[in-house]
Amino acid sequence: MKKLLKTLPFLALLLVVTSCSSVRVASDYDKNANFSTYKTFAFFKTGIDKAEISDLDKRRILRAIEAEMLAKGFTKSDNPDVLISLFTKSNQRVDVYNNSWGYGGWGWGGYGGFGPGWGWGWNQPNVSTRTEGVLFIDLIDANKKELVWQGMGTGYLTQNMEKKEERIKEFVTEIMAKYPPGAQQ
C-alpha cells in the first residue's frame, strides 16, 4: 500500500503530461463500402481549398497524408478510387488556476479587515490560453461521389515553427491509424 501511495503522484503526473501532448482520434465509415477495392487516391482540391488554414499548413498536412497513404500501399493517381479532402477548425481554451499559498492569521486580515491580518501570501489567479485544433480527413468514393470514411483528430496546436511539422505528422498518423476500418490500432 505504501508503495502504491508513493507511485500514485508519479502516475498522475505521467497521465497529465501524456494527455497534453496526445491527439484524440475517432473515425466513422460507411459499413457498405468495400475498402479493399480502393487502391489509388488523389486530393480533392475543391474541398481542400475551403480549409481555413494557411497554405503552408495545408501543404504540411497534404504531405503527411500522402506519406501515410503511400505507406498503406495506395498509389497517387489522376483517375483515383478515392478522393481525399480535409477540414479544420480550432478553439481557444482558457484555463484559470487559483494559485494561492501563504500563511496568515485569522479573520479577513489585510488592510481594513477584521483580525490581525499578519503574515505573507499570494493569491493571484494564473490564466493560460491554448489553441485546440480539430483535423478531419475525408475519403470520398470517386465514382459514387460519396463520403465513405472520415477520421478526426483533436489536440493542442503549437506555434513553435520547429515543432509544427512534427505535430501535424502526429495528428495525421494518429488519424490514419484508424484506416481502413478494423485496422489494428
N, C-alpha and C positions, 0 to 999 in steps of 0.2 A: 504494500500500500504506500509506504514511504517513497519507494522508487517511482511509482506512478505519479505521486504528487510532485516529485522533482522534475519529471519529464513532461508533465501536462503543460506548463507555461511554454516550454520549447516547442511542443507540438502545436499549440495555439498560435505562436509566432510564425511557425513554418506555414501553417494554413493561411494566415493573413498575407504573408509575403507571396506565396504562390498564387493565391486567388487574385491578387492585384495585377499580376503580370499575365494571367491566362486569358484565353479567348473562350467565351461560352458559345457553343455551337448547337445548331438544330438543323434539321432538314425535313423536307416534305417532298412527296413524289406521287406520280400517277401510278397506281397499282396495276393498271392495264398496259403500261408501257413495257416494251421488251428491250431492256437496256443492253442486252448482249448484241443487238444488231447495230448499235451506234459505234462507229469506228473512226469517223472523221469529224472535224469541228472547224468552225470559223467564228469570228467575233461579229456580233450584231451591232453594227456601227450606230444605227438609229437609237437603240436603247442606251448604248454606252455614252453617246453624246449628251444625253439628258442627265447623266450623273453629275451632281453638283459638287465636284471636287476639282482641284487643279489638274491641268493636262499632265503635269509631271507625275502626280499621284495616280492618275488613270493609267499612264504607261507602266508605272511600277506594278500596279495590280494586274494589268494585262500580261506583263512578262511573267509574273508569278503564276497566274492561271495557266498560261501556255506551258510553262515548265511542268506543272502538275499534270496537265492533260497528256503531254508527251510521255511523262513517266508512267502514266496509266495505259500506254500503248496506243493512244489516239494519234492521228495524223492530221496536220492542218491542211485544209482543202478549200478550193474555190467552189466546190459542189459538196457541201458538208451534210452529214447526217443530223448534226445538232448545231444550233447557233447558241453562242454564249453572250449573255447580257449581264449587266450589273447595275446595282442601285445602292446608293449610300445615304446615310443620314447620321446626324450627330446631335448630341445633347450635352449641355453644360451641367455638370453635377457639382453642387456646392455642399461641402461638408463643414459643419461647425462643431468644434470641440471646445468644451469648457475646461481649460487647464487651470484649475485652482489648486494652490498649495499655500502653505503658510502655517503660522502659529499665532494665536491671538487669545485674547481674554474672552470674557463673557459679554453678552449683550451685543448691540449693534456696533459699538466701538467707533473709532474714527472721529471725524470732525462733526461735532454737534449731536452725536447719537448718545444713547444712554450707556452706561457701563464704562469701564476704564479705557477700552479701545487701544490697548497697548499691543505690541507685537509687530510682526512683519508678515508680508504675504503678497500674493499677486493673484488676481482673478480676472484675467483678460481672455476673452474667447479667441480661439485660433480658427481662422476661416481659410479654407483652401478650395480651389476650383480645379476640376479636371474635366477633360472632354472625353465623353464616352461615344464611340463610333459603332455603327452597325453597317456591315457589308453583306449585301445579298448577291449571290451568284445564281443566275438562272440558266438552265439548259432547256432550250426550246427545240422540239422536233421540227427540223427544217422543212419536211414535206407537209406535215399537218398544220404547221404554224401554231402549235400548242405547247404550253409550258409542261414539261414532263418531270423536272426536278428543280428544287430550289434549296440552296444551302444558305444559312445565315450565321454570321459570326458577330458577337458583341464583345467589346473590350475597350480598355482605355487607350487613347491615342497618344503619341509623343510628338513634340515639336522639334525634338533633337534630330537634326538632319542626318547624323551618323547612324542613328538607331531607327530612323523612319522606314528605310527599305527592309530592314530586318523584321520590324513589327508588321509590315504589310505581308511579308512572306509567311510570318507566323499565322496571321489571320487566314490567308488563302490555304495554307497547308492544313490547318485545323478544319476548315470548312470542307475542303475537297476530300478529307479522310472519310467523310460520310458518303462519298460517291464511289461506286454505284450503291444503291440501297442494299443493305445487308452486308456491306463491306466491313471487314474487321476493323475495329477502332484501335 
